[in-house]
Amino acid sequence: MAYAERGVSAPPEVVFNTATDPDRISSWLPDQLLSGDPAPEGDAGELRARWTARRTDWSADLTVEPVDAGGSRLRLELAGGGEDVDRLADEVLDSLAREVADNLQAG
């Protein structure tokens, strides 16, 4: 299991909505979770979501929290096989941050 944390300059609701948008998930969620037709679970009031692959042991838990100046802190818990899960967790949050930035520019 790996943990990663990252700050972004976007409101928590924007980050969470981007992360759970079915049209954007494939841009940031690892392939290991896409292969099982994952679905987000969670409570938007808490800004938490969970994806579980149906055919593998991979899962991801994302929490989005507000920070000063209108930004957000992302926390990711990524579980799955392989030695590179720590590196992958960091890459996943970097990809999500890029997707959030693209979402803000488009809107």
HELIX and SHEET records of a PDB file:
HELIX    1   1 PRO A   12  THR A   20  1                                   9    
HELIX    2   2 ILE A   25  SER A   27  5                                   3    
HELIX    3   3 ASP A   31  LEU A   34  1                                   4    
HELIX    4   4 ASP A   68  GLY A   70  5                                   3    
HELIX    5   5 VAL A   85  ALA A  106  1                                  22    
SHEET    1   A 4 ALA A   2  VAL A   8  0                                        
SHEET    2   A 4 SER A  72  ALA A  79 -1                                        
SHEET    3   A 4 SER A  59  PRO A  66 -1                                        
SHEET    4   A 4 ARG A  48  THR A  52 -1                                        
END                                                                             
